């Protein structure tokens, strides 16, 4: 009688908590509808931080971050998973390297703040995802 009871508990646990549900989700870095807009927000902030004549559209950026969190929740990611991704030192370093590569390829130099301004103005003119998060002061 006891083995049937134990087997029933394991069967019930397996039905209630699928072991592979969390393992089957890709890392948020691999979900482009989250990663790309998050990268745009980070790039707009970097440009605004280094260019005195451009500012970040703070409320628009905040709205975008909230939209991304809601979308990640819809995709099955818990707020804790999202926070872990955003706060991860590894992910921050990866995002910074990705941003530095884009900036370098675009002729931006940390030694010359005007290059950030030129990059930002070009992004605004293109109405890119980055440009939409910037404004002239």
Secondary structure, DSSP 8 states (H G I E B T S, - for coil): -HHHHHHHHHHHHHHHS-TTTTTTS--GGG-HHHHHHHHHHHHHHHHHHH-TTEEE-HHHHHHHHHHHHHHHHHTT--HHHHHHHHH-HHHHHHHHHHHHHHHHHTT-BTTBHHHHHHHHHHHHHHT-TTGGGEEE-
